[in-house]
Amino acid sequence: MSELRDLLRRAERDLQRGPRGAEHSDPARLWRELVELRERAAHTEDEPRLIGAARQLAERAAGVAAGPAVSAETLVGTIASAILAPSMHNSQPWRFAVGTGRIEVRLDPERRLPVADPDGVAARIACGAALHNLRLAFPVRLGRAADVAALPDPADPELLAVVRPGVARPAAPREQALHAAIARRHSNRYPFRDDLPVDPALHATLTEAARTRGCWLDLVVEPATRRMLGELITDADRVLRADPAYEQEVSRWIRRDAGATDGIPGRAAGPRPEPGDLLPGRDYGGAPRRPDRGFEPAPLVAVLGGPGEHPADQVAVGEALQAVLLAGTDAGLAASLYSQALEVPEARSRLRRMSGRLGSPYLVLRIGYPSRPMFATPRRPVPDVTDLL
């Protein structure tokens, strides 16, 4: 489907959802504009001026469907949920531009990781996770559905999504539970309980959470496949740690200051990685582990993937990641994230061959029940990541 036809269909859908006023009402004017644009579209290709007019019509039609406008001040309240999303090194590579009736989720180029993430893939995944939190915050905090337009402007690649208040509706019980899990979700870099395997009944819950965002989660339960995956991550980690620039970049995100608002503090760093770990974690300066506190020998491991390599696919993977993490948190689980294969092209190719999936693998997760209390990593205050339009 061409971009022009997609915009016109969106406008028609939203106008159908909106009120039907008198002839002089705004919806009636928009219906007439839609008819005129369709007539013009029937005789031309997707030329820029026509696409621009269709984009403006779609935005105005979305406002009609949404009902009363929501002020920027009210919308800012939802960003407290968005910023609790995970990100590599807790770098928080997002900004939010907020105006009446809209939140723009934007990639912050100043917080990109030039060594580990030169193409911004991990940053887009992190912003996608923040976007998923907004999807939950809108019905819970505002009583409105979240209408999301992903990557709406090809000329502005840092604009990853626009979120607008949709139709008024109460939050579903499942949305309320998952929104409550946002503040309880923390990356767990410590060993999980090895006396309590993940309930097999939860496997379908986790895989379905990824599917709801158009992505896939493959659970690795065969010991031989788990060992192969561990070897792949270990090889990728070895390549990364051989690069002094990579080691320096990681060290810049280690935080010793109690007042830090980003990065990885000591209490969330996990134990220092050791040779022989099935899945090597990053060395964030954690303490050496006790001899009796090794990692569980047979963890539940999963590979998260998406439909392709387009930036929109990477945003979707971020949404799927957060959906899986919140579903797990709601069930009492925690997870560690391993992105080394994403950062080493040869390892990514091996992971793609190993998965045998259509689409692209992005992340490896270790999932289990926490063996100790988890600690939150810090976040920048909402005003520091928000711009008012």
Secondary structure, DSSP 8 states (H G I E B T S, - for coil): --HHHHHHHHHHHHHHHS----TTSHHHHHHHHHHHHHHHHTTS---HHHHHHHHHHHHHHHHHHH-S---HHHHHTTHHHHTTS--GGG---EEEEEETTEEEEEE-GGG--TTT-TTSHHHHHHHHHHHHHHHHHIIIIISEEEEEEES--TT-TTEEEEEEEEEE----HHHHHHHHHHTT--B--S-B-SSS---THHHHHHHHHHHTTT-EEEEE--HHHHHHHHHHHHHHHHHHHT-HHHHHHHHTTEE--TT-SSSEEGGGS-S---TT-SS-----S-----TT----SS-EEEEEEES-SSHHHHHHHHHHHHHHHHHHHHTT-EEEEE-HHHHSHHHHHHHHHHHT-SSEEEEEEEEE-BSS---------GGGGEEE-
